[in-house]
Amino acid sequence: MIDASMTIDAFAIVLALWQTRVKYIANLGTLTKTNHISAITFSITMFSYTRIPQLVGFCSKFYLFFVTLSCGAYFLAPMGVVTSVIGC
């Protein structure tokens, strides 16, 4: 659910920017000068995709591993952590 909301947020920002002067990825650098709120929101969304701590993506993954350990799947949780580190 959290990943879906991050994806919707990222596509909504890109579609909103498509109607302005930002047409290419290289032009995202000028976004901070033209629209501060969109730049901050887009940055938080992209950092959340990388699962940086204290953001939503990290919290969802941390909760998933916590539930895995509380269910008694002691082999599955470390495997998830290892594949998560390798995947980043």
Buried (B, 14 or more C-beta within 10 A) or exposed (E): EEEEEBEEBBEBBBEBBEEEEBEEEEEBEEBEEEBEEBBEBBEBBEBBBEBEEEBBBBBBBEEEBEEBEEEEBEEEBEEBEEEEEEEE
